[in-house]
Amino acid sequence: MNMEHSESRPLEPEVATLIVQTLKLKIDPATIQPDAALFGDGLGLDSIDALELSLAISQTYGYQLKSSDPDIKAIFSSLRALANAIVKNRTK
């Protein structure tokens, strides 16, 4: 296992909690599977949720997610992908 994954894992529960609190979801953050889709069939998030979440991530971690980013769909594809992106790009 490479170091990148072991560093990001502790952030997954924190990001799951951020998602639930930001979007006022009625679920336990611990039930969000790290590799499950956040949009569509997964958690069922939509573009408005993505905007709210981007703002919360910016405020919490100093990482500016932009819809123009070519990797934005991949970043928002799952909790694990989002946590990994935050680990790589956070400023706080």
C-alpha positions as CSV (number, residue, x, y, z in Angstrom):
1,M,0.0,0.0,0.0
2,N,1.4,3.4,-0.9
3,M,1.6,6.3,1.6
4,E,-1.0,8.4,-0.1
5,H,-3.8,6.1,0.9
6,S,-2.8,5.7,4.5
7,E,-2.6,9.5,4.9
8,S,-6.0,10.1,3.4
9,R,-8.0,7.4,5.3
10,P,-8.2,9.4,8.6
11,L,-9.8,12.3,6.6
12,E,-12.6,10.1,5.1
13,P,-14.7,10.1,8.3
14,E,-14.1,13.8,8.7
15,V,-15.2,14.5,5.1
16,A,-18.2,12.2,5.5
17,T,-19.3,14.2,8.6
18,L,-18.7,17.5,6.6
19,I,-21.0,16.1,3.8
20,V,-23.7,15.1,6.2
21,Q,-23.6,18.3,8.2
22,T,-23.3,20.6,5.2
23,L,-26.2,19.0,3.3
24,K,-28.3,18.2,6.4
25,L,-28.5,14.6,5.4
26,K,-30.5,12.3,7.6
27,I,-27.8,9.6,7.7
28,D,-24.9,8.5,9.9
29,P,-21.7,9.7,8.3
30,A,-20.2,6.3,9.1
31,T,-22.6,4.6,6.7
32,I,-21.2,6.4,3.7
33,Q,-19.1,3.8,1.9
34,P,-15.7,5.3,0.8
35,D,-16.0,4.1,-2.8
36,A,-19.8,4.5,-3.2
37,A,-21.0,7.2,-5.6
38,L,-21.9,10.6,-4.1
39,F,-24.2,11.5,-6.9
40,G,-26.9,9.6,-8.8
41,D,-27.5,6.1,-7.4
42,G,-25.1,6.6,-4.5
43,L,-26.0,9.3,-2.0
44,G,-28.2,11.0,-4.6
45,L,-26.5,14.4,-4.4
46,D,-27.1,17.0,-7.1
47,S,-25.3,20.0,-8.5
48,I,-26.7,22.3,-5.8
49,D,-25.3,19.9,-3.2
50,A,-21.9,20.0,-5.0
51,L,-21.9,23.8,-4.8
52,E,-22.7,23.8,-1.1
53,L,-20.1,21.1,-0.5
54,S,-17.5,23.0,-2.5
55,L,-18.1,26.1,-0.3
56,A,-17.8,24.1,2.9
57,I,-14.6,22.4,1.7
58,S,-13.1,25.8,0.8
59,Q,-14.0,27.2,4.3
60,T,-12.8,24.1,6.2
61,Y,-9.7,23.1,4.2
62,G,-8.9,26.1,2.1
63,Y,-9.2,24.0,-1.1
64,Q,-11.1,25.8,-3.9
65,L,-13.0,23.3,-6.0
66,K,-14.0,24.8,-9.4
67,S,-16.6,23.4,-11.8
68,S,-14.2,24.2,-14.6
69,D,-11.6,21.7,-13.2
70,P,-11.4,18.9,-15.8
71,D,-11.1,16.4,-12.9
72,I,-14.2,17.7,-11.0
73,K,-16.4,14.7,-11.7
74,A,-13.6,12.3,-10.6
75,I,-13.0,14.4,-7.5
76,F,-16.7,14.2,-6.5
77,S,-17.1,10.6,-7.6
78,S,-16.8,9.2,-4.1
79,L,-15.9,10.0,-0.5
80,R,-12.5,8.4,-1.0
81,A,-11.7,10.5,-4.1
82,L,-12.9,13.7,-2.4
83,A,-10.8,13.0,0.7
84,N,-7.8,12.2,-1.4
85,A,-8.2,15.5,-3.4
86,I,-8.5,17.5,-0.1
87,V,-5.4,15.8,1.3
88,K,-3.4,16.8,-1.8
89,N,-4.8,20.4,-2.1
90,R,-5.7,21.6,1.3
91,T,-4.1,24.8,2.6
92,K,-5.4,24.6,6.2
